[in-house]
Amino acid sequence: WFDPLIGADIVKHLQPNTKIVFLESPGSITMEVHDVPAIVAAVRSVVPDAIIMIDNTWAAGVLFKALDFGIDVSIQAATKYLVGHSDAMIGTAVCNARCWEQLRENAYLMGQMVDADTAYITSRGLRTLGVRLRQHHESSLKVAEWLAEHPQVARVNHPALPGSKGHEFWKRDFTGSSGLFSFVLKKKLNDEELANYLDNFSLFSMAYSWGGYESLILANQPEHIAAIRPQGEIDFSGTLIRLHIGLEDVDDLIADLDAGFARIV
């Protein structure tokens, strides 16, 4: 793990035997956006043969053109936006010419094949990917802007929202945003408060695999996030709520969230 905003300072972590540098931009909980060009340039200057990989699921492979930025392998949980309807499980890895033979051979040897039905379902999802992403962008940004003005919210982590960490890199390198983002409450909810908050939404369901029609919600306590980071460094003390804004009417989603805030006053 390294600071997502490390940029060119990633050289401090590189060793002569570094083989792979793995990125995720934005991060799927705290939503920081990497300065990918700076990271790629730094890695190439120290360990030019290292393979640079990125989890590009949030951008669905189209809002951020990873290979154009010097990434070697771009990975997606295609279960999410490419499928788009939460009814198939599939992953994709797209690479440059340098990595193709190695990727193809290893995928073959490990038996990583896609069945015909899953391939069909994914191709069906691709037909509506553009229009779905535009709606996810519009709705999620509207919700994020509403949350940013709410008195119970300390911070909103949405790459397309000015002030979010790495927003300047999102603005420079991305062509849009998807529906996943998070916000931090001013208050840290106890177990009873959190259960009352999460269990009574009408439209938001508790689930991990975002990217479909449905809006989703999950909670993360600050100490749990700190525990999975080697340095244990976080800069917030309230409960973090991660949302996936789906394709339901956005005003209905805001009303549902507003009712949730009323439960934790």
Buried (B, 14 or more C-beta within 10 A) or exposed (E): EBEBEBBBEBBEBBEEEBEEBEBBBBBBBBBBBBBBBBBBBBBEEBBEEBBBBBBBBBBBBBBBBBBEBBBBBBBBBBBBBBBBBBEBEBBBBBBBEEBEEEBEEEEEEEEEEBEEEBEEBBEBBBEEBEEBBEBBBBBBBBBBEBBBEBEBBBBBBBBBBEEBBBBEBBEEBBEBBBBBBBBBBBBBBEEEBBEBBBEEBEBBBEBEBBBBEBBBBBBBBBEEBEEEEEEEEBEBBBBBBBBBBBBBEBEEBBEBBEEBBEEBE
